Amino acid sequence: MFGTAPAASASEPGGPIGRGEAMDRAWSWIAEQVPYSQSGCHQNQFGCYRPDCSGYVSMAWNLGTSLTTWGLWDVTFDIPANDLQPGDALLRDSGGTDHVALFLRWADPAHTQPVVREEYDFGHVAEERVWGDGLRGFTPRRYNNLDDLVPYGTIAAKYDSTGGPGGPLGRPITGERDSSLGGRFQQFQNGIIIWHPDEAHAIYGDILTKFWDTDAERRWGFPTTDEADAAQAPDGTKGRYQFFERGLFLWSPQTGAHTVHGAIYDAFHAAGHESTLGYPLTDETDEAGGGKVQKFQKATIHWTAEKGTWITQN
């Protein structure tokens, strides 16, 4: 989710900084293969910082100077390990270990192996690597001026494409966090953007309400399209639609939001979608005899395991 470092910093030294900018700054030294040293400084478009572990983190956070590992305690606060996010720090100065690294993500679903960006010893260059032996006594810390609300990466690109704060989503109200099934999401005033490698889509309005009310991505998977205008129904009804991995959400002011999926969706699609059958009036429900049924404005689709699907006119 993080690419090549931008040409210039968007933050002021010592001021608020977003996670995306911090991690892009961190990537710059990895791209330049800056060798570890406890003296001097490395100069690039982000300033001149001492090329050791704490100087690297100071550069990534756009601090006014290169702090030591001890000094980093004064500009950070403790967080739970399960809340570690890109741009947070793993810090230790005990047991003969004085080191700090930037957290990027977890390498495993159990969240036992962090992926970090770091300058870590003489003879090495800044790099991104997995700590296969876990946190090993390091304390998760968050920079005091890290602005958690600033969108970054693929979610930021999608947010910008929707119009940013002036678009349908409004302003961010939470930072980006893990979603179910290996994705990431960020909540805004009027909706969310949800990401799954490497595709992000916005969900908002009544479609989002329906998505949340029906177990979200655990039930429907991730969105595969943005919300868009649906076709006009025979009676003139117009609405909106959005596809997910395991179903279609259709909404109109007259009918509300409903899902169409499985064999009933296949029949709906073959019959010409909403332009022929109209918008769904119900979700799929059980029908007497062990089948399923879903009512649309102009017709009803039935399904049983024995007969498959058939359509009756309303």
Number of C-alpha atoms within 10 A of each C-alpha: 12 15 12 13 20 14 10 11 17 12 14 11 17 15 14 18 26 21 27 22 25 24 27 21 26 27 23 20 25 19 13 12 14 19 19 22 20 13 11 11 15 20 13 14 12 19 15 16 25 23 27 30 26 28 28 29 32 25 25 24 28 26 21 15 15 22 21 18 20 14 11 21 17 11 14 18 14 14 14 10 15 9 12 21 21 22 30 26 27 22 26 21 15 10 7 7 11 15 21 30 24 31 23 22 17 18 16 12 9 7 13 16 17 22 21 24 27 26 29 21 15 11 8 13 21 25 19 18 13 17 15 13 9 13 16 9 13 19 18 25 25 25 19 14 16 18 15 21 18 19 24 22 16 22 25 19 13 20 26 14 10 16 12 17 14 10 13 18 22 18 18 21 16 16 18 25 16 14 16 13 12 10 17 18 21 25 22 21 14 16 22 24 24 25 24 19 10 9 15 25 22 25 23 20 15 19 22 18 14 18 21 13 9 13 11 16 19 13 14 19 17 23 24 17 16 15 19 12 13 19 18 17 18 15 11 10 18 19 21 19 20 22 20 19 14 16 19 18 22 26 24 19 11 11 17 16 25 21 26 21 18 12 17 22 19 13 19 25 14 9 13 11 19 23 18 19 23 24 31 27 22 18 15 21 11 13 13 7 7 9 16 19 20 22 22 20 20 19 19 20 21 23 21 15 10 7 9 13 19 14 18 10 11 10
